[in-house]
């Protein structure tokens, strides 16, 4: 048997099972080493436990006689203790100390020198000729039932030989390890003996399977092993090779048809598996995006990165919805940034894909370049919008300028007739400030009508709120109870101060007008971190402005229309306040939420993306005096 095993090993080293046998040998070796370490550890723990238990037994045997000795100081009792110590061959010495560590009496066996160690420190030490010695300290008390410090009479030190306890466990460990070693060697020999019998047949079978894997479906296995199970496996592999040859021919024909249909479409087609990985991308993607199909397949995040930042969250939400619900999707339009840096509009449509058994195979999508159409629509819409807004802005600006001219003129005349420092003088000064800010807002409205972009800067929303409320003191009559809660250390945001002021002024005015008979108005700022999406608000750091009133509230139909231009529930309103608020919030990449119930009041929440940098330096918007300082 040994000869066959040796020959088998010689032939086996270049074959498939060599790695298996090597792994088996390594596993057994590891098992032996592990067993050896475990045995050593258990033996060591057993020895330590035995020594500690033996030291306690000796202490119990000596404590009573030594307690009498300490009381009487009679040598006879000490001699009796020494006789007891002689009964324990592993006890090398015992020493008695008083409460201050001074030596009272000691006993040691021949040729053993009591080593000096730290007082009351149990430990193992090495002693020449005696090997490892365990030092244990115990207290001798007047009564075993007394545990107070005052009951301690003296301390007993015991020196025990570890070598005595190691002898029997060492012999036991040696025989156990020899048994493990014999079992491991026998296991390896048995495994090698049975493995060599199958190596030739398995090697032939493995070689044929590797050829089939490479695409050589004409490969057949003719050699029989004489083992029924292996011969059945050989027949199954031969049948599989014939079936794969037929399937490969059909697959190649089907693949060519699919390639012609998919590769020569004008739209950018793709197919995602259930995990969201791209399986196929049509060549049209390179014409539309500037990136090759292989780049999309190799880089799963490329698609998300090229989507315009303002459309990315909507696209991710659309994708999650399609994968979650697996329903036919609606056409979805978004923008992408091409490899050249250009912005293009894409019309996207995708549907779930199932096989004949109804198993979900992923998402089949189509992207069409609609940039030209969107540009044309935008030009037409912009022209119509600008024409309407220009006429509207011109009329509003003309009316406001006439009103502001009269207000400023009368206020200036009134200001000259009042003594400086009086309350009326300060009120007139605030009128002039309001008039100036109104003129600024008119200019902003004209800029907006002409298509001018806002120029945001790093601002602290608390300062905007304080300045805005100072300008609106006159509309907060005695019936309105104002509650102001400003977050300390509020994070900065990027915003246009005038536009942010307009947001708060419109929300406060609407709240006051909703509380004709008085009520409570709450204005609050707060830092918020969203760890998961809330409706259409993505996760992130935000600065939130809350304006809450206890007014008449709004019904569902009104809530659906409040942000529409020219919609108003007031007889004298123009319907532009909340429409302007909505537009400004979107310009600041923010989100606005409104919660209201008829007769219960209204809550507006405006979310601004927080800036990660340092806080802006303090700035003053309006008069420095304010009774709303936080």
Beta strands, then each sheet from edge to edge (+ up, - down):
strand 1: 91-97
strand 2: 103-108
strand 3: 123-127
strand 4: 131-141
strand 5: 152-161
strand 6: 268-272
strand 7: 278-281
strand 8: 332-337
strand 9: 343-354
strand 10: 360-369
strand 11: 457-459
strand 12: 480-485
strand 13: 493-495
strand 14: 519-530
strand 15: 540-549
strand 16: 591-597
strand 17: 601-609
sheet 1: 2+ 1- 5+ 4- 3+
sheet 2: 7+ 6- 10+ 9- 8+
sheet 3: 11+ 13-
sheet 4: 12+ 14+ 15- 17+ 16-
end
